Amino acid sequence: MTRTPSESDSVRPQSMPGALAPVVALDGYGLHLREWADDDVPAMVTLFDETEVDRWTPLRRPFDHAEARAYLDRARVHRAEGRGIQLAITTDARTPRGEILLFRAGLDESVPERPDAELAYAIGSAHRGQGLATRAVRLITEYAYRELGVRHVLLRIDPANLASVAVARATGFELTGAPPFTRAHSGPLHTWCHNADLPTT
């Protein structure tokens, strides 16, 4: 699980460089990534109301039905503004097993028309150990290059989060020399970067 900016962060993510399609659904690596639906709110509670999600992401416990509803509403606002997209991770196009987020971020500002994208994700406790995060990161990284025209894809990871460090390494991300920084409710986060000419496998 990786950490994404929260509403309390001082810098809000900007719009994605490429236009998001009216509906985004990605297939590959045995996964189907789809947008959240209203019927998914109970599943969100099951996935996100637990200790590891609370530890590594901005989602705080208790994460109840009201919190899930508000979270989905915020996701839709961000999507409508072109700031990013949040997709349910499924293996059958139905049952959510986690979430992956894609949003604009900054690493190299020298080419503003081709900025960077940042990923974050969380996998429900019942679905860990199945390679879901690794496969989802590969799939959405390829999408970011192909459809959105980004230069780099980033992950921000607490070095104590060994599972996410392993995902970054497995998907071709490299640890950068950028100074560690903090976000709301986080420890120091290290920046991992994937370049468009590197494989995701």
C-alpha positions in Angstrom: 0.0 0.0 0.0 1.3 3.4 -0.9 0.3 6.9 0.2 -1.5 9.4 -1.9 -2.1 13.1 -1.2 -4.9 13.8 1.1 -7.3 16.7 1.2 -5.2 18.4 3.9 -2.0 18.4 1.8 -0.9 21.9 0.9 -0.4 21.2 -2.8 -3.3 19.8 -4.8 -2.6 17.5 -7.8 -3.0 19.3 -11.1 -4.9 18.0 -14.1 -3.6 15.0 -16.0 -1.8 15.8 -19.3 -4.0 13.6 -21.4 -7.7 13.6 -21.3 -9.3 10.8 -19.4 -11.7 8.7 -21.4 -15.4 9.0 -20.4 -15.1 5.5 -18.9 -11.8 3.9 -18.0 -11.5 0.1 -17.8 -8.2 -1.7 -18.1 -7.6 -5.4 -18.7 -4.4 -7.3 -18.4 -2.2 -9.5 -16.2 -5.3 -11.4 -15.0 -6.9 -8.2 -13.7 -9.8 -5.9 -14.7 -9.5 -2.4 -13.3 -12.7 -0.5 -13.3 -14.2 2.7 -11.9 -16.0 2.5 -8.6 -19.8 2.2 -8.6 -22.3 3.2 -5.9 -22.9 -0.4 -5.2 -19.3 -0.8 -4.2 -19.6 1.3 -1.0 -20.0 -1.8 1.3 -17.0 -3.4 -0.3 -15.0 -0.3 0.3 -15.8 -0.5 4.0 -14.6 -4.2 4.1 -11.4 -3.4 2.2 -10.3 -0.2 3.9 -11.5 -0.4 7.5 -8.4 -2.3 8.7 -5.1 -1.7 10.4 -2.6 -1.8 7.5 -4.7 0.5 5.4 -4.8 2.9 8.3 -1.1 2.6 8.8 0.1 3.1 5.2 -2.6 5.3 3.6 -4.5 8.5 4.5 -7.7 6.4 5.1 -8.3 6.4 8.9 -10.2 3.9 11.0 -13.0 3.7 11.6 -13.8 3.7 7.8 -17.5 3.2 7.9 -20.3 3.5 5.3 -20.5 7.3 5.6 -16.7 7.6 5.1 -16.8 5.3 2.1 -19.6 7.3 0.6 -17.7 10.6 1.1 -14.5 9.0 -0.3 -16.3 7.9 -3.5 -17.8 11.4 -3.9 -14.4 13.0 -3.6 -13.0 10.5 -6.1 -15.6 11.5 -8.6 -14.9 15.2 -8.1 -11.2 14.6 -8.7 -12.0 12.6 -11.8 -14.4 15.3 -13.2 -11.7 17.9 -12.7 -9.2 15.7 -14.6 -6.9 15.5 -11.5 -6.7 11.7 -11.5 -8.6 8.5 -11.4 -9.3 5.8 -8.8 -10.0 2.3 -10.0 -11.2 -0.8 -8.2 -8.9 -3.8 -8.6 -10.8 -6.9 -9.6 -10.1 -10.3 -11.2 -13.6 -10.8 -12.5 -14.8 -7.2 -13.3 -17.1 -7.4 -10.3 -15.7 -8.0 -6.8 -13.3 -5.3 -5.6 -10.1 -6.6 -4.0 -8.4 -3.3 -3.7 -7.9 0.1 -5.3 -5.2 1.8 -7.5 -5.0 5.6 -8.0 -3.4 7.6 -10.8 -2.9 11.3 -10.5 -0.5 14.0 -11.7 2.6 14.7 -9.7 5.9 16.6 -10.2 9.4 15.3 -10.5 10.8 16.8 -13.7 9.3 20.2 -14.5 11.4 20.8 -17.6 8.8 19.6 -20.0 5.4 20.9 -18.6 3.4 19.4 -21.5 4.6 15.9 -20.5 4.5 15.9 -16.7 4.7 12.9 -14.3 2.1 10.7 -12.9 2.0 9.2 -9.4 0.4 6.0 -8.3 -1.0 4.8 -5.0 -2.9 1.6 -4.1 -4.3 -0.5 -1.3 -5.2 -4.2 -1.3 -7.7 -5.7 1.1 -6.3 -8.0 3.8 -8.2 -11.0 2.4 -6.6 -10.6 -1.0 -2.9 -10.0 -0.2 -0.2 -12.3 -1.3 -1.7 -12.8 -4.8 0.4 -10.3 -6.7 -2.5 -8.0 -7.2 -0.6 -4.8 -6.4 2.3 -5.7 -8.7 0.0 -6.6 -11.6 -2.2 -3.5 -11.1 0.9 -1.2 -11.0 2.2 -2.8 -14.3 -1.2 -2.4 -16.0 -1.8 1.2 -15.0 1.8 2.3 -15.6 1.5 1.1 -19.2 -1.8 2.9 -19.5 -0.3 6.2 -18.2 2.4 6.1 -20.9 0.2 4.9 -23.7 -2.9 7.0 -23.1 -1.9 10.0 -21.0 1.6 10.8 -22.4 3.4 11.1 -19.1 7.2 11.2 -18.9 7.6 9.2 -15.6 5.5 7.3 -13.2 6.2 7.7 -9.5 5.6 5.8 -6.3 6.0 7.5 -2.8 6.8 4.8 -0.3 7.7 4.8 3.4 10.9 2.7 3.6 9.3 0.7 6.5 6.6 -0.5 4.0 8.6 -3.5 2.8 5.7 -4.9 0.8 5.4 -1.8 -1.3 9.2 -1.5 -1.7 9.1 -5.1 -3.2 6.3 -4.1 -5.6 8.3 -1.1 -6.8 11.3 -3.2 -7.5 9.3 -6.0 -9.2 7.7 -3.5 -11.6 10.9 -1.7 -12.7 10.8 1.4 -10.4 14.1 2.8 -9.2 14.7 4.6 -6.0 15.6 8.3 -6.6 17.8 10.6 -4.7 15.0 13.0 -4.0 14.9 14.1 -0.4 12.3 12.2 1.7 9.2 14.2 2.5 6.0 13.7 4.6 2.3 14.0 3.9 -0.6 14.0 6.3 -0.4 11.1 8.8 2.8 9.7 7.1 6.4 9.1 7.9 9.2 10.0 5.5 8.4 8.9 2.0 11.0 8.0 -0.6 10.4 8.6 -4.3 10.6 5.7 -6.7 10.6 6.5 -10.4 9.7 4.5 -13.6 10.9 5.8 -17.0 8.9 5.2 -20.2 11.8 3.2 -21.7 11.9 0.7 -18.8 9.9 -2.5 -18.7 7.2 -3.0 -16.1 8.1 -6.7 -15.7 
